[in-house]
């Protein structure tokens, strides 16, 4: 093998390792189990630019109103849960309680505060 091929293979292996680490971090489950009909949501990042390309400053950003379900409670005895882990959901702008777990921001809401499942 030439020096170029060795360098190329080394770079490729490093990129594969970084990709796998990134996947593992995304798929890590949270060590938190909501009670009853509560749902733990990871909010989507707030938009940083408008559709026309104008950059939005941090002070003017709106709270995101959609996110991904990370953990789900068992539900109430008479009402089973309709959302599951991995669902993308829409929720009210001021719904739920914000909390920080393992350095990440989450939102915990009751299932009836969710507007619906996206997709």
Backbone as a chain_set.jsonl record, in Angstrom:
{"seq": "XXXXXXXXXXXXXXXXXXXXXXXXXXXXXXXXXXXXXXXXXXXXXXXXXXXXXXXXXXXXXXXXXXXXXXXXXXXXXXXXXXXXXXXXXXXXXXXXXXXXXXXXXXXXXXXXXXXXXXX", "coords": {"N": [[0.847, -1.186, 0.0], [0.397, 2.264, -0.676], [1.579, 5.391, 0.754], [-0.448, 7.291, 0.528], [-2.763, 5.685, 0.311], [-2.752, 4.447, 2.819], [-3.093, 6.667, 4.49], [-5.604, 7.515, 3.565], [-7.265, 5.301, 4.267], [-6.933, 5.35, 7.035], [-8.106, 7.842, 7.662], [-10.709, 7.346, 6.789], [-11.479, 5.259, 8.543], [-11.436, 6.678, 10.963], [-13.528, 8.513, 10.535], [-15.675, 6.73, 10.373], [-15.637, 5.701, 12.982], [-16.29, 8.041, 14.454], [-18.851, 8.498, 13.434], [-20.254, 6.21, 14.366], [-20.007, 6.589, 17.142], [-21.529, 8.934, 17.359], [-24.061, 7.975, 16.603], [-24.524, 6.175, 18.718], [-24.672, 7.96, 20.88], [-26.99, 9.375, 20.223], [-28.897, 7.381, 20.398], [-28.93, 6.699, 23.029], [-30.658, 5.913, 25.954], [-32.624, 7.703, 28.343], [-32.121, 7.86, 31.802], [-34.681, 7.869, 33.237], [-37.992, 7.598, 34.244], [-41.124, 8.552, 33.505], [-44.052, 9.184, 35.523], [-47.381, 7.843, 35.663], [-49.494, 9.435, 33.379], [-47.578, 10.963, 32.131], [-45.126, 12.44, 29.896], [-41.844, 12.465, 28.661], [-40.083, 14.796, 26.832], [-37.788, 15.657, 24.288], [-37.087, 18.735, 23.256], [-37.113, 20.133, 19.927], [-34.428, 21.914, 18.346], [-34.399, 25.486, 18.462], [-35.289, 27.631, 15.757], [-32.74, 29.237, 13.876], [-32.525, 30.918, 11.747], [-34.64, 32.783, 9.515], [-37.073, 31.939, 6.944], [-36.388, 33.521, 4.828], [-33.734, 33.966, 5.237], [-32.849, 35.648, 7.25], [-31.033, 36.164, 10.199], [-31.898, 35.076, 13.403], [-31.692, 36.57, 16.54], [-30.602, 35.266, 19.778], [-32.198, 36.285, 21.857], [-34.635, 36.793, 20.663], [-35.676, 34.425, 19.83], [-38.261, 32.014, 19.556], [-39.861, 29.691, 21.79], [-39.467, 26.253, 21.05], [-42.097, 24.246, 19.648], [-42.359, 21.652, 19.083], [-41.171, 18.295, 19.423], [-39.258, 15.331, 20.304], [-40.384, 12.286, 21.65], [-38.973, 10.906, 24.49], [-39.218, 9.351, 26.777], [-41.889, 7.5, 28.293], [-44.654, 7.358, 30.504], [-46.555, 4.821, 32.311], [-49.241, 5.272, 31.952], [-52.715, 5.944, 32.819], [-54.959, 3.865, 34.724], [-57.439, 3.569, 33.457], [-57.016, 4.758, 31.009], [-55.056, 4.065, 28.368], [-51.698, 4.804, 27.195], [-51.144, 6.749, 24.28], [-49.001, 7.721, 22.882], [-45.61, 6.889, 21.969], [-42.161, 6.044, 22.623], [-39.915, 7.843, 20.621], [-41.767, 9.02, 18.938], [-42.634, 11.97, 17.124], [-43.858, 14.936, 18.346], [-46.338, 17.553, 18.78], [-46.737, 20.288, 20.949], [-48.125, 22.571, 23.422], [-47.08, 26.033, 23.654], [-46.477, 26.937, 26.233], [-46.657, 24.653, 27.729], [-46.173, 22.046, 30.144], [-43.218, 21.217, 32.147], [-39.981, 22.448, 32.302], [-36.894, 20.724, 32.427], [-33.578, 19.641, 33.336], [-31.547, 17.018, 32.449], [-28.714, 15.075, 32.771], [-27.228, 17.123, 31.572], [-28.726, 17.881, 29.349], [-31.536, 19.549, 27.91], [-34.934, 19.037, 28.692], [-38.481, 18.443, 28.464], [-41.255, 17.909, 30.467], [-44.457, 16.687, 30.177], [-48.042, 16.304, 30.562], [-49.915, 13.764, 28.932], [-52.33, 14.662, 27.822], [-51.744, 17.294, 27.271], [-50.489, 17.34, 24.896], [-50.714, 18.116, 21.444], [-50.723, 16.545, 19.173], [-49.426, 13.824, 17.123], [-46.717, 13.975, 14.919], [-46.391, 13.072, 11.574]], "CA": [[0.0, 0.0, 0.0], [1.145, 3.516, -0.706], [1.313, 6.292, 1.885], [-1.75, 7.893, 0.283], [-3.793, 4.698, 0.638], [-2.748, 4.269, 4.28], [-3.709, 7.878, 5.049], [-7.023, 7.486, 3.208], [-7.924, 4.277, 5.082], [-6.938, 5.855, 8.41], [-9.115, 8.901, 7.734], [-12.008, 6.701, 6.644], [-11.767, 4.565, 9.798], [-11.727, 7.694, 11.982], [-14.872, 9.023, 10.257], [-16.615, 5.673, 10.744], [-15.676, 5.669, 14.448], [-17.047, 9.209, 14.897], [-20.249, 8.271, 13.059], [-20.809, 5.216, 15.288], [-20.144, 7.247, 18.442], [-22.651, 9.85, 17.26], [-25.281, 7.159, 16.643], [-24.687, 5.652, 20.07], [-25.11, 9.041, 21.752], [-28.372, 9.704, 19.89], [-29.778, 6.289, 20.78], [-28.846, 6.426, 24.459], [-31.906, 6.189, 26.634], [-32.512, 8.531, 29.53], [-32.375, 7.119, 33.035], [-35.819, 8.57, 33.829], [-39.27, 6.987, 33.885], [-42.237, 9.398, 33.948], [-45.149, 8.521, 36.226], [-48.76, 7.926, 35.166], [-49.705, 9.815, 31.982], [-46.602, 11.993, 31.759], [-44.262, 12.133, 28.763], [-40.603, 13.238, 28.627], [-39.864, 15.22, 25.449], [-36.595, 16.431, 23.959], [-37.534, 19.738, 22.281], [-36.272, 20.402, 18.764], [-33.684, 23.169, 18.462], [-35.098, 26.662, 17.952], [-34.823, 28.108, 14.457], [-31.739, 30.298, 13.974], [-32.732, 31.834, 10.627], [-35.981, 32.759, 8.936], [-37.127, 31.342, 5.608], [-35.73, 34.427, 3.885], [-32.308, 34.004, 5.535], [-32.514, 36.591, 8.317], [-30.574, 35.479, 11.404], [-32.676, 35.434, 14.582], [-30.848, 36.591, 17.747], [-31.05, 34.381, 20.856], [-33.24, 36.918, 22.67], [-35.892, 36.857, 19.922], [-36.115, 33.087, 19.431], [-39.433, 31.475, 20.239], [-39.703, 28.332, 22.298], [-39.951, 25.256, 20.083], [-43.365, 23.639, 20.003], [-42.357, 20.252, 18.712], [-40.025, 17.565, 19.925], [-39.267, 13.873, 20.201], [-40.668, 11.607, 22.911], [-37.805, 10.175, 24.961], [-39.696, 8.367, 27.755], [-43.334, 7.538, 28.468], [-45.161, 6.677, 31.685], [-47.42, 3.655, 32.066], [-50.609, 5.699, 31.694], [-53.683, 5.735, 33.894], [-55.564, 2.533, 34.632], [-58.561, 3.572, 32.518], [-56.612, 5.376, 29.75], [-53.71, 3.67, 27.938], [-50.919, 5.838, 26.519], [-51.22, 6.668, 22.82], [-47.693, 8.049, 22.316], [-44.547, 5.954, 22.323], [-40.818, 6.589, 22.494], [-39.52, 8.072, 19.24], [-42.775, 9.816, 18.231], [-42.455, 13.418, 17.055], [-45.125, 15.471, 18.83], [-46.568, 18.977, 18.906], [-47.264, 20.62, 22.272], [-48.363, 23.992, 23.629], [-45.903, 26.86, 23.87], [-46.183, 27.041, 27.669], [-47.047, 23.385, 28.349], [-45.184, 21.231, 30.827], [-42.169, 21.725, 33.023], [-38.648, 22.248, 31.752], [-35.914, 20.166, 33.35], [-32.287, 19.325, 32.734], [-31.042, 15.709, 32.852], [-27.43, 14.754, 32.137], [-26.771, 18.257, 30.778], [-29.602, 18.141, 28.208], [-32.83, 20.135, 28.267], [-36.109, 18.222, 28.39], [-39.768, 18.969, 28.875], [-42.153, 16.839, 30.901], [-45.842, 17.136, 30.022], [-49.072, 15.275, 30.599], [-50.264, 13.375, 27.565], [-53.431, 15.473, 27.291], [-51.212, 18.589, 26.853], [-49.94, 17.18, 23.547], [-51.701, 18.4, 20.402], [-50.785, 15.436, 18.231], [-48.208, 13.161, 16.675], [-46.34, 14.402, 13.578], [-45.919, 12.016, 10.653]], "C": [[0.889, 1.244, 0.0], [0.801, 4.353, 0.517], [-0.057, 6.943, 1.746], [-2.872, 6.942, 0.683], [-3.884, 4.495, 2.143], [-3.419, 5.463, 4.95], [-5.209, 7.888, 4.788], [-7.786, 6.502, 4.09], [-8.003, 4.743, 6.543], [-7.997, 6.924, 8.611], [-10.517, 8.303, 7.663], [-12.404, 5.977, 7.93], [-12.114, 5.546, 10.912], [-13.129, 8.262, 11.791], [-15.936, 7.995, 10.634], [-16.754, 5.6, 12.265], [-16.493, 6.837, 14.999], [-18.535, 9.051, 14.602], [-20.916, 7.291, 14.028], [-20.986, 5.814, 16.679], [-21.328, 8.196, 18.453], [-23.978, 9.096, 17.313], [-25.546, 6.639, 18.047], [-25.176, 6.73, 21.023], [-26.56, 9.4, 21.485], [-29.331, 8.637, 20.406], [-29.732, 5.959, 22.271], [-30.179, 6.763, 25.11], [-31.626, 6.991, 27.897], [-32.854, 7.672, 30.737], [-33.477, 7.829, 33.817], [-37.094, 7.912, 33.338], [-40.389, 7.879, 34.41], [-43.331, 8.569, 34.618], [-46.475, 8.77, 35.51], [-48.813, 8.32, 33.686], [-48.744, 10.917, 31.527], [-45.654, 11.481, 30.677], [-43.031, 13.035, 28.847], [-40.26, 13.517, 27.172], [-38.537, 15.954, 25.345], [-37.013, 17.439, 22.888], [-36.571, 19.853, 21.109], [-35.573, 21.734, 18.974], [-34.489, 24.303, 17.857], [-34.475, 27.097, 16.633], [-33.825, 29.245, 14.648], [-31.845, 31.296, 12.827], [-34.171, 31.716, 10.139], [-35.92, 32.121, 7.552], [-36.418, 32.219, 4.578], [-34.251, 34.617, 4.194], [-31.895, 34.988, 6.611], [-32.147, 35.808, 9.569], [-31.355, 36.002, 12.61], [-31.755, 35.444, 15.796], [-31.44, 35.707, 18.841], [-32.204, 34.968, 21.656], [-34.593, 36.932, 21.983], [-36.415, 35.482, 19.51], [-37.331, 32.665, 20.235], [-39.139, 30.079, 20.741], [-40.189, 27.353, 21.232], [-41.247, 24.629, 20.577], [-43.473, 22.211, 19.501], [-41.085, 19.601, 19.219], [-40.219, 16.073, 19.762], [-39.497, 13.267, 21.57], [-39.482, 10.727, 23.276], [-38.203, 9.083, 25.953], [-41.183, 8.584, 27.984], [-43.699, 6.796, 29.748], [-46.067, 5.523, 31.301], [-48.85, 4.027, 31.729], [-51.482, 5.478, 32.909], [-54.35, 4.375, 33.684], [-56.69, 2.471, 33.608], [-58.224, 4.186, 31.16], [-55.203, 4.937, 29.361], [-53.013, 4.817, 27.202], [-51.004, 5.649, 25.006], [-49.898, 7.039, 22.162], [-46.676, 7.014, 22.767], [-43.2, 6.627, 22.101], [-40.453, 6.695, 21.015], [-40.523, 8.877, 18.436], [-42.377, 11.289, 18.231], [-43.815, 14.028, 17.362], [-45.134, 16.988, 18.814], [-47.181, 19.227, 20.275], [-47.42, 22.129, 22.386], [-47.101, 24.747, 23.985], [-45.507, 26.919, 25.346], [-46.564, 25.768, 28.424], [-45.869, 22.76, 29.091], [-44.195, 21.981, 31.689], [-40.824, 21.417, 32.399], [-37.742, 21.665, 32.824], [-34.655, 19.792, 32.592], [-31.822, 17.999, 33.318], [-29.761, 15.439, 32.082], [-26.965, 15.864, 31.199], [-27.613, 18.582, 29.56], [-30.934, 18.682, 28.705], [-33.96, 19.225, 27.809], [-37.351, 18.948, 28.868], [-40.624, 17.786, 29.3], [-43.581, 17.383, 30.893], [-46.788, 15.968, 30.247], [-49.495, 14.984, 29.164], [-51.389, 14.232, 26.995], [-53.004, 16.899, 26.939], [-50.588, 18.527, 25.452], [-51.062, 17.423, 22.538], [-51.833, 17.234, 19.435], [-49.41, 14.898, 17.889], [-47.953, 13.577, 15.235], [-45.89, 13.201, 12.772], [-46.559, 10.742, 10.956]], "O": [[1.97, 1.267, 0.589], [-0.157, 4.057, 1.232], [-0.756, 7.127, 2.742], [-3.833, 7.359, 1.328], [-4.983, 4.382, 2.686], [-4.22, 5.295, 5.869], [-5.996, 8.227, 5.672], [-8.85, 6.841, 4.608], [-9.023, 4.551, 7.204], [-8.707, 6.917, 9.617], [-11.409, 8.717, 8.404], [-13.554, 6.074, 8.359], [-12.998, 5.27, 11.723], [-13.847, 8.473, 12.768], [-16.988, 8.359, 11.16], [-17.863, 5.454, 12.779], [-17.3, 6.65, 15.909], [-19.379, 9.423, 15.417], [-22.042, 7.534, 14.463], [-22.004, 5.574, 17.329], [-22.057, 8.265, 19.443], [-24.912, 9.527, 17.988], [-26.686, 6.664, 18.511], [-26.007, 6.455, 21.889], [-27.298, 9.703, 22.423], [-30.452, 8.951, 20.807], [-30.416, 5.042, 22.725], [-30.758, 7.812, 24.825], [-30.523, 6.953, 28.444], [-33.773, 6.854, 30.689], [-33.246, 8.328, 34.918], [-37.256, 7.692, 32.138], [-40.592, 7.965, 35.621], [-43.506, 7.391, 34.307], [-46.654, 9.787, 34.839], [-48.25, 7.63, 32.837], [-49.071, 11.705, 30.64], [-45.408, 10.281, 30.55], [-43.16, 14.238, 29.078], [-40.156, 12.592, 26.367], [-38.198, 16.77, 26.202], [-37.265, 17.059, 21.745], [-35.361, 19.693, 21.271], [-36.074, 22.591, 19.703], [-35.184, 24.114, 16.858], [-33.271, 26.944, 16.425], [-34.036, 30.12, 15.488], [-31.313, 32.402, 12.92], [-34.828, 30.692, 10.326], [-34.84, 31.804, 7.052], [-35.909, 31.719, 3.575], [-33.572, 35.358, 3.484], [-30.702, 35.151, 6.864], [-32.868, 34.891, 9.961], [-31.461, 37.211, 12.815], [-31.096, 34.441, 16.07], [-32.639, 35.428, 18.837], [-33.094, 34.235, 22.088], [-35.614, 37.069, 22.657], [-37.483, 35.384, 18.906], [-37.421, 32.923, 21.435], [-38.288, 29.371, 20.201], [-41.206, 27.595, 20.583], [-41.464, 24.498, 21.782], [-44.557, 21.628, 19.497], [-40.063, 20.258, 19.418], [-41.194, 15.609, 19.172], [-38.876, 13.684, 22.548], [-39.038, 9.904, 22.475], [-37.597, 8.012, 25.971], [-41.68, 9.705, 27.884], [-43.136, 5.744, 30.049], [-46.317, 5.276, 30.121], [-49.607, 3.177, 31.262], [-51.048, 4.9, 33.906], [-54.303, 3.813, 32.59], [-56.882, 1.443, 32.959], [-59.05, 4.145, 30.248], [-54.237, 5.396, 29.97], [-53.674, 5.698, 26.651], [-50.942, 4.524, 24.51], [-49.685, 6.709, 20.995], [-46.843, 6.354, 23.792], [-43.124, 7.673, 21.456], [-40.658, 5.753, 20.248], [-40.187, 9.375, 17.361], [-41.846, 11.795, 19.22], [-44.811, 13.687, 16.725], [-44.084, 17.63, 18.832], [-48.045, 18.471, 20.718], [-46.912, 22.878, 21.552], [-46.164, 24.181, 24.548], [-44.318, 26.948, 25.666], [-46.772, 25.81, 29.637], [-44.714, 22.933, 28.703], [-44.31, 23.183, 31.928], [-40.548, 20.281, 32.014], [-37.81, 22.06, 33.988], [-34.664, 19.646, 31.37], [-31.713, 17.859, 34.536], [-29.737, 15.566, 30.858], [-26.377, 15.589, 30.153], [-27.255, 19.48, 28.798], [-31.401, 18.32, 29.785], [-33.949, 18.71, 26.691], [-37.27, 19.943, 29.588], [-40.713, 16.785, 28.59], [-43.875, 18.402, 31.517], [-46.402, 14.804, 30.14], [-49.435, 15.855, 28.296], [-51.4, 14.504, 25.794], [-53.796, 17.65, 26.37], [-50.205, 19.556, 24.895], [-52.2, 17.0, 22.738], [-52.923, 16.959, 18.933], [-48.382, 15.434, 18.302], [-48.866, 13.539, 14.411], [-45.087, 12.398, 13.248], [-46.289, 9.742, 10.29]]}, "num_chains": 1, "name": "protein.A"}
